[in-house]
Amino acid sequence: QVQLVESGGGLVQAGGSLRVSCAASGSIFSINAVGWYRQAPGNQRELVAAITRAGSTMYGDFVKGRFTISRDNAKKMVYLQMNSLKPEDTAVYYCNAGSRLGVPGNSWGQGTQVTVSS
């Protein structure tokens, strides 16, 4: 079992930046890919970015170079740096751990709220 804890969400103005973090613990040997997903009210949960243990990455089409995912395997941390934020980026951001890039696994964090004001 893997436990994931997100942090770093908050309120930011449009055009601003925010970094959210995901701390992993538990059976981390089973984690190959970690992804950030987001869900806004009334919308389905969607992939924002994902990264494998080796560093391969995948991004949602809407990211368009604004976000960067990274991981520190030694610290068991995954980060999502978000720049040029837009009001439509407002959502709860969730961390997910699985075995395949871009395919959500069964382990989810509790989520962290990101709100972008116009």
Disulfide bonds with the S-S distance in Angstrom:
Cys22-Cys95 1.99
